[in-house]
Amino acid sequence: AEDWPRAARGWLLAGEQALGRAAAGDAVELLGRCVAAVEHAPASAELGDVRARALLTRGRAQAAQAVYAGALTDIEQAVEIARSIGDRRLEMLALRELGGEIPTALGRSVADCIGHLERGLVLATSLSDRTMQADTQAWLAILAANGLRFSESVRYGESAVRAARASGDIESLAAALDGRKTSLAYIGEVGELQKLIDELDPLLRRLGDLFRLHWAVFESSFGAIARGDWTTAADRIKAALEVQRQSGYTAYAGWHVAHLGWLARLQGNVDGALEFGRRALELCGEAPHVWCTATAGALLGTTLLEIGEREAAVRVLESARAAADQEGADAYVLRCAAPLAEATGSLDVLLEADALIASITAPDESAFLAADWCYLAVARAWLGHGEPERARTVLSPLVVAAQRCGWVAALAGASAVDGHAASLLGLDDVAARQLGRARRLARRHGLPGIERAAAANWRQSSSAILPAARRAPSRSTGR
């Protein structure tokens, strides 16, 4: 009937409902019809609002399909239209997307994302919109964690939860708890993390928010990882994969599969670790996201390095390092640079990775526990350069945090490398204690790679430790 304004509004509502039901492909088509209908109609402020909403929602739908370049174009246009018609609320919503997942997936500057979020937060405050205050602060918590600024991440997460609880809105509470979850998960605060997930998981299921739910299910594996319950941990990650599949968001399958490879490597299942690692990179190629690609490459490269495939490890790690080259995403650079420093022996790469670890800001007695292999790789690289004292300095926060939070694999791995470094420094008692702890933990929790490394380090240091023990004064003689 060529009633374009009414047609446009109808397509908009249909597209929004399709995305709400995880039908991203349908949403993109329906919202495209909405935009076309607006173009047929006479220009008006009301239809400007419809066009901006359609572009905003279509951008979100394209992001679900990992079509990030098209999504970014739509979101940027939505911001421009919202400003031109003076719709501060619509501008706030679009700025949230412009500072969120879409540009980060493309490798855009995280600093620019933070700028958009801070502008959106000002608008949310001026509009007294506690829901968007909570949501924006939650994403700022996530970006801070990915920048290795864990203390800042914790503060943003706490502030988001306070704003959400004050709003009384369950959607804002879900967003806030999601941000707070991230601030806890990657520094390994598994006790507090599990309490939060116990509240968040049923809330997300009630809302039908499968995007956030797959992250909550994934990070619910961290408690099992910490205590060395590998079967439960793998089951939780596989459950996250299934939720991710149902959500319609395609970009994160590689992330989950890569972490299944990490668990397989810790348990000594080399074939499984390689299979998961290669499959993860394939999935990242099908739905590219720079954070997922970098992490998948880092974990596969670490596996290849552990089994002695050094040249293959370097190729994978250098590719991952190139993907991680994003301003403000230091956590992903570290994941790649640390094993690359060990694999290549390059002092320049080692200094970069060491500086990234030194730059981590975290609450007292905390560390980046969910990437413990980075500390281990940098410490081993320093040992390769004949610097055992620097190796021990790198490991110190990891040992303290792993002891306090109860991460057995991190503590075992750090103790094995620290014991070796201590023996090279002539600290015989420390070396014996650390290597003994590494072997006990590794044997008890099924960590054969760490057990072998600890045993090898024990043999290397025994020539120093045993003579020292023989020289110790006898208590019975009082000497």
Secondary structure by P-SEA (a helix, b strand, c coil): ccaaaaaaaaaaaaaaaaaaacaaaaaaaaaaaaaaaaaaccccaaaaaaaaaaaaaaaaaaaaacaaaaaaaaaaaaaaaaaaaccaaaaaaaaaaaacaaaaaacccaaaaaaaaaaaaaaaaaaccaaaaaaaaaaaaaaaaaacaaaaaaaaaaaaaaaaaaaccaaaaaaaaaaaaaacccccaaaaaaaaaaacaaaaaaacaaaaaaaaaaacaaaaaaacaaaaaaaaaaaaaaaaaaacccccaaaaaaaaaaaaaaacaaaaaaaaaaaaaaaaaacccaaaaaaaaaaaaaaaaaacaaaaaaaaaaaaaaaaccccaaaaaaacaaaaaaacccaaaaaaaaaaaaaccccccccccccaaaaaaaaaaaaaaccaaaaaaaaaaaaaaaaaacaaaaaaaaaaaaaaaaaaacaaaaaaaaaaaaaaaaaacccaaaaaaaaaaaaaaaaaaaaaaaacccccccc
